Amino acid sequence: MQKSDKKIFGALFLSIFTAVTGVGIVVPLLPVYAHDLGASGLYIGLVFGAFSLSRTFFLPYFGRLSDTKGRKPLISAGLIAYAIVSIAFLFSTSVDTLIIIRFIQGIASAMIMPVSQAYIGDITPKGKEGLIMGMFNMSMFFGLSIGPLIGGFIKDYFSLDTAFICMALLSFTAFLTSRIFLPPTCTEKAVSSPKTPIAWKHLINDRVLIGLFMFRFAYTAAIGIIWSFLPVLSSIEFHLSSFSTGVLVTLGVFISGLLHTPMGIAADKFNKRVLVIAGGIVICFSMFVFARSSSFFHLLFASILFGVGGGFSMPALMALAVLKGKETDSMGSVMALITTAHSSGMLTGSLAAGLIMDMFRLRQAFYLGSGIMVFGIILFFLCTRYGKPFDKKESAALVSGHAAIHDP
């Protein structure tokens, strides 16, 4: 990686780490806060689902826009929007208001993570996809692991409003970092490249991309269930403090982050499909352990297992996504599709688990997560086994044809 690319990597890593830490501060607090406001299981799911719903709709647009207009403007706009939305939480007095704010926050998020990952994909050297994406994704996982701990501490010793203020300050710091240290948009590879991104209709029909999408969907459906209902389970059945709940939410994310770099190296050397599937199996088992837990230590063990599963699967999956982005000259669009899977999975997981909680028992939601993960593993296996990626001649023909449509 060139010196200028290392500077870009550092600026994006710091920006994402800072912003995600701010968001992570309120992750263990929102479900309990909504529950205290009288929200049912479905409404708790909607608080989380609204974020994913809006992000899912806007991701394809912002992903393709970043392929043609550049990455930096969208990243900066999303980060300053995060800061503004964080302040809006201070004025929330009902569950309906929380849902609206989370919906707007999802739009801001659609500008940040997939575009940042696409930027990193642009500057990733060939053969280092697993390592570079694994290292970069540590910014997100470490931010999400530290954030809930800080949030739990702030809630126990200060107030919920203090947590929202911290989120706003961290988001604004991330905005300043991106504005100051990222190079001008005109120097980005996405803008300076003469190649035209492949059309959406070809991307969404690619079987390998479908396999990546479905596994990421299942994985984040499980995350949606954990983030939405583990805090409620911890509070109602185990009577844990906010800090202890933060530890549970944090531990799995933190372990996954620790594994991203070594497993990214492994993904560059070994079979990426095998690593993805192995991680998925561990995730299935972890959701089953959550459902059967009878003590804090069982919950702790389940969180560790979930982190190990994510650490095995995600670096390999993102390496496959980078290869597909380069192959199709549509890095922003590919990353948007993967993040769309993330958002729609989070939405489906949180809403479905909310219905399960209202109709049956809270613990049944975790069985649901295990079942969804099995479904995702099977589809990933079939799509990546029998689907073939674009070859170079096909990619060139598609790009040429797409460009001809738009040339006068």
C-alpha positions as CSV (number, residue, x, y, z in Angstrom):
1,M,0.0,0.0,0.0
2,Q,1.4,3.4,-1.0
3,K,2.1,6.2,1.5
4,S,-0.9,8.2,0.4
5,D,-3.2,5.2,0.6
6,K,-2.0,4.5,4.2
7,K,-3.0,8.1,5.0
8,I,-6.5,7.5,3.6
9,F,-6.7,4.2,5.5
10,G,-5.7,5.9,8.8
11,A,-8.2,8.7,8.3
12,L,-11.1,6.4,7.5
13,F,-10.2,4.0,10.3
14,L,-10.2,6.8,12.9
15,S,-13.4,8.4,11.5
16,I,-15.3,5.1,11.5
17,F,-13.9,4.1,14.9
18,T,-14.9,7.4,16.5
19,A,-18.4,7.5,14.9
20,V,-19.2,3.9,15.7
21,T,-18.0,4.2,19.3
22,G,-20.6,7.0,19.7
23,V,-23.4,4.9,18.2
24,G,-22.3,2.0,20.3
25,I,-22.7,4.0,23.5
26,V,-26.5,4.0,23.1
27,V,-26.9,0.4,21.8
28,P,-27.5,-1.3,25.2
29,L,-29.5,1.7,26.4
30,L,-32.2,2.1,23.7
31,P,-34.1,-1.2,24.2
32,V,-34.4,-0.7,27.9
33,Y,-35.3,3.0,27.4
34,A,-38.0,2.1,24.9
35,H,-39.3,-0.6,27.3
36,D,-39.5,2.0,30.1
37,L,-41.5,4.2,27.8
38,G,-44.1,1.4,27.5
39,A,-42.9,-0.2,24.3
40,S,-44.0,-3.7,23.5
41,G,-41.7,-6.3,21.9
42,L,-42.8,-5.2,18.5
43,Y,-42.1,-1.6,19.2
44,I,-38.7,-2.3,20.6
45,G,-38.0,-4.1,17.3
46,L,-39.3,-1.0,15.4
47,V,-36.9,1.2,17.3
48,F,-34.0,-0.8,15.9
49,G,-35.8,-1.7,12.6
50,A,-36.5,1.9,11.6
51,F,-32.7,2.5,11.3
52,S,-32.3,-0.6,9.1
53,L,-35.4,0.2,7.0
54,S,-34.3,3.6,5.9
55,R,-30.7,2.5,5.4
56,T,-31.9,-0.4,3.2
57,F,-33.8,1.9,0.9
58,F,-31.0,4.5,0.5
59,L,-27.9,2.2,0.4
60,P,-28.2,1.3,-3.4
61,Y,-28.5,5.0,-4.3
62,F,-25.6,6.2,-2.2
63,G,-23.4,3.3,-3.2
64,R,-23.8,4.0,-6.9
65,L,-23.5,7.7,-6.3
66,S,-20.2,7.2,-4.7
67,D,-19.0,5.2,-7.7
68,T,-19.6,8.1,-10.0
69,K,-19.3,11.3,-7.8
70,G,-16.7,10.2,-5.2
71,R,-16.5,8.9,-1.6
72,K,-15.5,11.8,0.5
73,P,-18.6,14.1,0.1
74,L,-20.9,11.3,1.2
75,I,-18.8,10.2,4.1
76,S,-18.5,13.7,5.5
77,A,-22.2,14.5,5.0
78,G,-23.2,11.3,6.8
79,L,-20.9,12.0,9.8
80,I,-22.2,15.5,10.4
81,A,-25.8,14.2,10.0
82,Y,-24.9,11.6,12.8
83,A,-23.9,14.5,15.1
84,I,-27.1,16.4,14.5
85,V,-29.3,13.3,15.0
86,S,-27.5,12.5,18.2
87,I,-28.7,15.9,19.6
88,A,-32.2,15.1,18.5
89,F,-32.3,12.1,20.9
90,L,-32.1,14.6,23.8
91,F,-35.6,15.8,22.9
92,S,-37.2,12.4,22.5
93,T,-40.1,11.8,24.9
94,S,-42.0,8.9,23.3
95,V,-41.4,5.6,21.4
96,D,-42.8,7.2,18.2
97,T,-40.2,9.9,18.4
98,L,-37.4,7.4,18.9
99,I,-38.6,5.5,15.8
100,I,-38.5,8.7,13.7
101,I,-35.1,9.7,14.9
102,R,-33.7,6.2,14.2
103,F,-35.2,6.3,10.7
104,I,-33.3,9.6,10.0
105,Q,-30.1,8.1,11.5
106,G,-30.4,5.2,9.1
107,I,-30.3,7.6,6.2
108,A,-27.1,9.1,7.5
109,S,-25.6,5.7,8.1
110,A,-26.2,4.8,4.4
111,M,-23.7,7.4,3.5
112,I,-20.9,6.2,5.8
113,M,-20.1,2.6,6.2
114,P,-20.5,1.1,2.7
115,V,-18.9,4.1,1.1
116,S,-16.0,3.9,3.5
117,Q,-15.6,0.2,2.8
118,A,-15.7,0.9,-0.9
119,Y,-12.9,3.6,-0.5
120,I,-10.8,1.0,1.3
121,G,-11.6,-1.5,-1.4
122,D,-10.3,1.0,-4.0
123,I,-6.9,1.2,-2.3
124,T,-6.5,-2.5,-1.4
125,P,-3.5,-4.2,-3.1
126,K,-4.2,-7.4,-5.0
127,G,-3.9,-10.5,-2.8
128,K,-4.4,-8.5,0.5
129,E,-8.2,-8.2,0.4
130,G,-8.7,-10.3,3.6
131,L,-6.0,-8.6,5.5
132,I,-6.9,-5.0,4.6
133,M,-10.6,-5.4,5.0
134,G,-10.1,-7.3,8.2
135,M,-7.9,-4.5,9.6
136,F,-10.4,-1.8,8.6
137,N,-13.4,-3.6,10.0
138,M,-11.7,-3.6,13.3
139,S,-12.6,0.1,13.5
140,M,-16.2,-0.8,13.5
141,F,-16.0,-3.8,15.8
142,F,-13.8,-2.1,18.4
143,G,-16.0,1.0,18.3
144,L,-19.1,-1.2,18.9
145,S,-17.3,-3.1,21.7
146,I,-16.0,0.0,23.5
147,G,-19.2,2.0,23.0
148,P,-21.6,-0.2,25.0
149,L,-19.2,-0.4,27.9
150,I,-19.0,3.4,28.0
151,G,-22.7,3.7,27.6
152,G,-23.5,1.3,30.4
153,F,-21.0,3.2,32.7
154,I,-22.5,6.6,31.7
155,K,-26.1,5.3,32.3
156,D,-25.2,3.9,35.7
157,Y,-23.2,6.9,37.0
158,F,-24.5,9.9,35.0
159,S,-27.6,10.0,32.8
160,L,-29.0,8.9,29.4
161,D,-28.8,12.4,28.1
162,T,-25.0,12.4,28.8
163,A,-24.8,9.3,26.6
164,F,-26.5,11.1,23.7
165,I,-24.2,14.2,24.1
166,C,-21.1,11.9,24.0
167,M,-22.5,10.3,20.8
168,A,-22.9,13.8,19.2
169,L,-19.3,14.9,20.2
170,L,-17.7,11.7,18.9
171,S,-19.7,12.0,15.6
172,F,-18.6,15.6,15.1
173,T,-15.0,14.6,15.8
174,A,-15.2,11.9,13.1
175,F,-16.6,14.5,10.7
176,L,-13.7,16.8,11.3
177,T,-11.2,14.0,10.8
178,S,-12.7,13.0,7.4
179,R,-12.8,16.6,6.2
180,I,-9.2,17.4,7.2
181,F,-7.3,14.2,6.4
182,L,-9.1,12.7,3.4
183,P,-7.6,13.9,0.0
184,P,-9.7,16.0,-2.4
185,T,-12.5,14.1,-4.2
186,C,-10.9,14.6,-7.6
187,T,-8.0,12.4,-6.7
188,E,-10.1,9.4,-5.8
189,K,-9.8,6.3,-8.0
190,A,-13.6,6.0,-8.3
191,V,-13.8,9.5,-9.9
192,S,-10.6,9.4,-11.9
193,S,-11.1,5.9,-13.4
194,P,-12.4,6.0,-17.0
195,K,-14.3,2.7,-16.5
196,T,-18.1,2.7,-16.1
197,P,-19.7,0.7,-13.2
198,I,-21.6,-2.4,-14.3
199,A,-25.4,-2.0,-14.3
200,W,-27.4,-3.0,-11.3
201,K,-29.4,-5.7,-13.2
202,H,-26.1,-7.6,-13.8
203,L,-25.0,-7.3,-10.2
204,I,-28.2,-8.5,-8.6
205,N,-28.3,-11.5,-10.9
206,D,-24.8,-12.6,-10.0
207,R,-25.0,-15.8,-7.9
208,V,-21.9,-15.3,-5.9
209,L,-23.2,-11.9,-4.8
210,I,-26.5,-13.5,-3.9
211,G,-24.6,-15.9,-1.7
212,L,-22.7,-13.2,0.0
213,F,-25.9,-11.2,0.5
214,M,-27.8,-14.0,2.0
215,F,-25.1,-15.0,4.5
216,R,-24.6,-11.4,5.6
217,F,-28.4,-11.1,5.9
218,A,-28.6,-14.1,8.2
219,Y,-25.6,-13.0,10.3
220,T,-27.1,-9.5,11.0
221,A,-30.5,-10.9,11.6
222,A,-28.9,-12.7,14.5
223,I,-27.1,-9.5,15.6
224,G,-30.5,-7.7,15.5
225,I,-32.0,-10.2,17.8
226,I,-29.1,-10.0,20.2
227,W,-28.9,-6.2,20.3
228,S,-32.7,-5.7,20.5
229,F,-33.5,-8.4,23.1
230,L,-30.4,-9.5,25.0
231,P,-30.6,-6.2,27.0
232,V,-34.3,-7.0,27.8
233,L,-33.5,-10.6,28.7
234,S,-30.7,-9.5,30.9
235,S,-32.8,-6.9,32.7
236,I,-36.1,-8.9,33.1
237,E,-34.8,-12.4,33.8
238,F,-31.3,-11.9,35.2
239,H,-31.6,-8.4,36.7
240,L,-28.2,-7.3,35.4
241,S,-26.9,-3.7,35.6
242,S,-26.6,-1.6,32.4
243,F,-22.8,-2.1,32.7
244,S,-23.1,-5.9,32.8
245,T,-25.4,-5.8,29.8
246,G,-22.9,-3.6,28.0
247,V,-20.2,-6.3,28.7
248,L,-22.4,-9.0,27.2
249,V,-23.1,-6.9,24.0
250,T,-19.5,-5.8,23.9
251,L,-17.7,-9.1,24.4
252,G,-18.9,-10.8,21.2
253,V,-18.2,-7.7,19.1
254,F,-14.7,-7.2,20.7
255,I,-13.7,-10.8,20.2
256,S,-14.8,-10.7,16.6
257,G,-12.7,-7.5,16.1
258,L,-9.7,-9.1,17.6
259,L,-10.0,-12.0,15.1
260,H,-10.4,-9.9,12.1
261,T,-6.8,-9.3,11.3
262,P,-5.5,-12.9,11.8
263,M,-8.5,-14.3,10.1
264,G,-8.1,-11.8,7.3
265,I,-4.6,-13.1,6.7
266,A,-6.0,-16.6,6.8
267,A,-8.7,-15.6,4.2
268,D,-5.9,-14.5,1.8
269,K,-4.1,-17.8,2.1
270,F,-6.9,-20.4,2.5
271,N,-10.4,-21.2,1.1
272,K,-12.6,-18.2,1.9
273,R,-15.8,-20.2,1.5
274,V,-14.8,-22.7,4.1
275,L,-14.0,-19.9,6.6
276,V,-17.4,-18.3,6.0
277,I,-19.3,-21.5,6.5
278,A,-17.3,-22.5,9.6
279,G,-18.0,-19.2,11.2
280,G,-21.7,-19.5,10.4
281,I,-21.9,-22.9,12.2
282,V,-20.4,-21.4,15.3
283,I,-22.9,-18.5,15.2
284,C,-25.8,-21.0,15.0
285,F,-24.6,-22.8,18.1
286,S,-24.1,-19.5,20.0
287,M,-27.7,-18.5,19.4
288,F,-28.9,-21.8,20.7
289,V,-26.8,-21.2,23.9
290,F,-28.4,-17.8,24.4
291,A,-31.8,-19.4,24.3
292,R,-30.8,-22.1,26.9
293,S,-28.9,-19.8,29.2
294,S,-29.7,-20.0,32.9
295,S,-26.9,-17.7,34.3
296,F,-24.8,-14.7,33.5
297,F,-21.9,-17.0,32.7
298,H,-24.0,-18.9,30.1
299,L,-24.8,-15.6,28.4
300,L,-21.1,-14.7,28.6
301,F,-20.1,-17.9,26.9
302,A,-22.8,-17.4,24.2
303,S,-21.4,-13.9,23.5
304,I,-17.9,-15.3,23.2
305,L,-19.0,-17.9,20.7
306,F,-20.9,-15.4,18.6
307,G,-17.8,-13.3,18.4
308,V,-15.6,-16.2,17.3
309,G,-18.2,-17.1,14.6
310,G,-18.2,-13.5,13.3
311,G,-14.4,-13.3,13.4
312,F,-14.1,-16.4,11.3
313,S,-16.7,-15.5,8.7
314,M,-16.7,-11.8,8.1
315,P,-13.1,-11.1,6.9
316,A,-13.4,-13.9,4.4
317,L,-16.8,-12.7,3.2
318,M,-15.6,-9.1,2.9
319,A,-12.6,-10.2,1.0
320,L,-14.9,-12.0,-1.5
321,A,-16.9,-8.7,-1.8
322,V,-13.8,-6.7,-2.6
323,L,-12.8,-9.1,-5.3
324,K,-16.3,-8.8,-6.8
325,G,-16.2,-5.0,-6.5
326,K,-12.9,-4.9,-8.5
327,E,-14.0,-7.5,-11.0
328,T,-17.1,-5.4,-11.8
329,D,-15.7,-1.9,-11.4
330,S,-18.6,-1.2,-9.0
331,M,-17.0,-1.2,-5.6
332,G,-19.5,1.2,-4.1
333,S,-22.5,-0.7,-5.5
334,V,-21.2,-4.1,-4.3
335,M,-20.5,-2.7,-0.8
336,A,-23.9,-1.1,-0.8
337,L,-25.5,-4.5,-1.6
338,I,-23.6,-6.1,1.3
339,T,-24.6,-3.4,3.7
340,T,-28.2,-3.6,2.4
341,A,-28.0,-7.3,3.5
342,H,-26.8,-6.1,6.8
343,S,-29.6,-3.5,7.2
344,S,-32.4,-5.8,6.0
345,G,-31.1,-8.6,8.2
346,M,-31.1,-6.3,11.2
347,L,-34.6,-5.2,10.4
348,T,-36.0,-8.7,9.9
349,G,-34.3,-10.1,12.9
350,S,-35.4,-7.4,15.3
351,L,-39.0,-7.3,14.0
352,A,-39.5,-11.1,13.8
353,A,-38.0,-11.5,17.3
354,G,-40.3,-8.8,18.6
355,L,-43.3,-10.7,17.3
356,I,-42.0,-14.0,18.8
357,M,-41.5,-12.2,22.1
358,D,-45.1,-10.9,22.1
359,M,-46.7,-14.2,20.9
360,F,-44.6,-16.8,22.7
361,R,-41.6,-16.3,25.0
362,L,-38.6,-13.9,24.8
363,R,-36.1,-16.8,24.6
364,Q,-37.8,-18.2,21.5
365,A,-36.4,-15.3,19.6
366,F,-32.9,-16.7,19.9
367,Y,-34.0,-20.1,18.5
368,L,-35.3,-18.1,15.5
369,G,-31.9,-16.5,15.1
370,S,-30.2,-20.0,15.0
371,G,-32.7,-21.1,12.3
372,I,-32.2,-18.0,10.1
373,M,-28.4,-18.6,10.3
374,V,-28.8,-22.2,9.1
375,F,-30.8,-20.9,6.2
376,G,-28.1,-18.4,5.3
377,I,-25.3,-21.0,5.4
378,I,-27.2,-23.3,3.1
379,L,-27.9,-20.5,0.5
380,F,-24.3,-19.3,0.7
381,F,-23.0,-22.8,0.1
382,L,-25.3,-23.4,-2.9
383,C,-24.8,-20.0,-4.5
384,T,-21.0,-19.9,-4.2
385,R,-20.6,-23.6,-5.2
386,Y,-22.7,-23.4,-8.3
387,G,-22.6,-19.8,-9.2
388,K,-19.7,-18.5,-11.3
389,P,-18.3,-15.0,-11.0
390,F,-18.0,-12.7,-14.1
391,D,-14.9,-13.6,-16.1
392,K,-12.7,-10.8,-17.6
393,K,-14.2,-11.0,-21.1
394,E,-17.8,-10.9,-19.8
395,S,-17.0,-8.0,-17.4
396,A,-15.4,-6.0,-20.2
397,A,-18.4,-6.6,-22.4
398,L,-20.9,-5.6,-19.8
399,V,-18.9,-2.4,-19.0
400,S,-18.6,-1.6,-22.6
401,G,-22.3,-2.1,-23.3
402,H,-23.3,-0.1,-20.2
403,A,-21.0,2.8,-21.3
404,A,-22.4,2.7,-24.8
405,I,-25.9,3.2,-23.5
406,H,-24.9,6.4,-21.7
407,D,-22.5,7.8,-24.4
408,P,-24.1,10.3,-26.8
